[in-house]
Amino acid sequence: MQWGCFLNAFAFALFLSNSVPEQGKGLCGGQQATINCLKNNFRELYQKDYKQFWNILRSAEVKALRCHPISTTTEFLELTPKADGEVAEYFSEVLENKFLPSNPQCFLDALVMADTESQKAIMRYLRYPIFSEEAKIREILSRYRSTKQYGEVLEPYFKQGKKN
């Protein structure tokens, strides 16, 4: 008799868990599937709707890599301070293997427009690369180091990068 009650209670609990919509699902859905919604709900969306999180982030990446308008690229770069774990690795890969080799000037134009927190975070990513050789990144950035508009944003990278 007790076993039957247990099974009924289990079945009822299973029914309730499947019938109550998970909080966070639908967040940033439909017309709201934008980089701004992602930015405002970064952690919650990652935790509650992993698939939607990555859909929006990858869509933002494609737009950012087009580099038109540059503000779209800046918005994408400004997500980097929010990242940790696998998302931080994702940003490292995008910065090291996509932006720098294919369009460093676009990257730097957007970086100059980004907020200070994002600039610092991105410089940390580039100082400690995961997917590329430090020498390769340094070589690319060195080409722009003496350019007035990029010098200030690149200064922390080269200042920290001095080897003794």
C-alpha positions as CSV (number, residue, x, y, z in Angstrom):
1,M,0.0,0.0,0.0
2,Q,2.8,2.5,0.8
3,W,4.5,1.7,-2.5
4,G,1.4,2.7,-4.4
5,C,1.1,6.0,-2.5
6,F,4.8,6.7,-3.2
7,L,4.2,6.1,-7.0
8,N,1.2,8.3,-7.0
9,A,3.0,11.1,-5.2
10,F,6.0,10.7,-7.6
11,A,3.7,10.8,-10.7
12,F,2.0,13.9,-9.3
13,A,5.3,15.7,-8.6
14,L,6.5,14.8,-12.1
15,F,3.3,16.2,-13.6
16,L,3.7,19.5,-11.7
17,S,7.4,19.9,-12.7
18,N,6.5,19.5,-16.3
19,S,3.5,21.7,-16.3
20,V,5.0,24.7,-14.5
21,P,6.9,26.8,-17.0
22,E,10.5,27.2,-16.0
23,Q,11.2,30.7,-14.8
24,G,13.5,32.4,-17.3
25,K,12.4,30.4,-20.4
26,G,11.1,32.9,-22.9
27,L,13.4,35.6,-21.6
28,C,14.9,37.4,-24.6
29,G,12.6,35.5,-27.0
30,G,11.0,36.6,-30.2
31,Q,11.5,40.3,-30.9
32,Q,13.5,40.6,-27.6
33,A,16.3,38.3,-28.8
34,T,18.7,41.2,-29.0
35,I,22.2,41.9,-27.7
36,N,20.7,44.5,-25.3
37,C,18.4,41.9,-23.7
38,L,21.4,39.6,-23.4
39,K,23.4,42.3,-21.8
40,N,20.7,43.1,-19.3
41,N,20.0,39.5,-18.5
42,F,23.4,37.9,-19.1
43,R,23.7,35.5,-16.1
44,E,20.0,34.7,-15.8
45,L,19.6,33.9,-19.5
46,Y,22.7,31.7,-19.3
47,Q,21.4,29.8,-16.3
48,K,17.7,29.5,-17.4
49,D,17.8,29.3,-21.2
50,Y,21.2,28.2,-22.3
51,K,20.2,27.6,-25.9
52,Q,18.7,31.0,-26.3
53,F,21.8,32.6,-24.6
54,W,24.1,31.0,-27.2
55,N,21.7,31.8,-30.1
56,I,21.8,35.5,-29.3
57,L,25.5,35.6,-28.5
58,R,26.5,33.9,-31.8
59,S,24.1,36.1,-33.8
60,A,25.7,39.1,-32.1
61,E,29.1,37.7,-33.0
62,V,28.2,37.5,-36.7
63,K,27.0,41.0,-36.7
64,A,30.0,42.3,-34.8
65,L,32.5,40.6,-37.2
66,R,30.8,42.4,-40.1
67,C,31.9,45.6,-38.4
68,H,29.0,47.7,-39.8
69,P,27.9,49.6,-38.0
70,I,30.9,49.8,-35.6
71,S,28.5,50.3,-32.7
72,T,27.3,46.7,-33.1
73,T,30.9,45.5,-32.7
74,T,31.4,47.7,-29.6
75,E,28.2,46.3,-28.1
76,F,29.5,42.8,-28.6
77,L,32.9,43.7,-27.1
78,E,31.2,45.2,-24.0
79,L,29.8,41.8,-23.1
80,T,33.3,40.5,-22.3
81,P,33.5,41.7,-18.6
82,K,30.3,39.7,-17.9
83,A,31.9,36.5,-19.1
84,D,33.4,33.7,-17.1
85,G,34.0,30.0,-17.6
86,E,33.1,28.7,-21.0
87,V,31.8,32.1,-22.1
88,A,35.2,33.6,-21.3
89,E,36.8,30.9,-23.4
90,Y,34.4,31.7,-26.2
91,F,35.4,35.4,-26.1
92,S,39.0,34.5,-26.1
93,E,38.6,32.3,-29.2
94,V,36.6,35.0,-31.0
95,L,39.1,37.8,-30.2
96,E,42.2,35.7,-30.9
97,N,41.1,33.7,-33.9
98,K,38.5,35.9,-35.6
99,F,38.9,39.6,-34.8
100,L,42.6,40.1,-34.6
101,P,43.7,38.0,-37.7
102,S,40.8,39.1,-40.0
103,N,40.0,42.6,-39.1
104,P,42.2,44.2,-36.4
105,Q,41.4,47.8,-37.4
106,C,37.6,47.1,-36.9
107,F,38.4,45.5,-33.6
108,L,40.5,48.4,-32.4
109,D,37.9,51.0,-33.7
110,A,35.2,49.3,-31.6
111,L,37.5,48.8,-28.6
112,V,38.3,52.6,-28.6
113,M,34.5,53.2,-28.3
114,A,34.0,50.6,-25.6
115,D,33.8,51.4,-22.0
116,T,36.9,51.3,-19.8
117,E,35.8,48.1,-18.0
118,S,35.5,46.3,-21.4
119,Q,38.8,47.6,-22.6
120,K,40.6,46.3,-19.5
121,A,38.9,42.9,-19.7
122,I,39.8,42.6,-23.4
123,M,43.4,43.5,-22.7
124,R,43.5,40.8,-20.1
125,Y,42.1,38.3,-22.6
126,L,44.8,39.2,-25.1
127,R,47.7,39.2,-22.5
128,Y,46.9,35.6,-21.7
129,P,45.8,34.0,-24.9
130,I,44.3,30.5,-25.0
131,F,43.9,29.8,-28.7
132,S,46.7,31.8,-30.3
133,E,50.4,32.5,-29.6
134,E,51.2,35.6,-27.6
135,A,53.8,36.6,-30.2
136,K,51.2,36.5,-33.0
137,I,48.8,38.8,-31.0
138,R,51.7,41.1,-30.0
139,E,52.8,41.3,-33.6
140,I,49.3,42.3,-34.9
141,L,48.8,44.9,-32.1
142,S,52.3,46.3,-32.6
143,R,51.3,47.5,-36.0
144,Y,48.7,49.8,-34.5
145,R,50.6,50.8,-31.3
146,S,52.0,54.1,-32.7
147,T,48.6,55.1,-34.2
148,K,47.4,58.0,-32.1
149,Q,43.7,56.8,-31.9
150,Y,44.7,53.3,-30.7
151,G,47.8,54.1,-28.6
152,E,46.0,54.8,-25.4
153,V,43.8,51.7,-25.5
154,L,46.8,49.5,-26.3
155,E,49.2,51.0,-23.8
156,P,48.1,48.7,-20.9
157,Y,48.7,45.7,-23.1
158,F,52.3,46.7,-23.9
159,K,53.0,48.1,-20.4
160,Q,52.0,44.8,-18.8
161,G,53.7,42.8,-21.5
162,K,57.3,44.0,-20.8
163,K,59.5,41.0,-20.1
164,N,62.4,41.2,-17.7
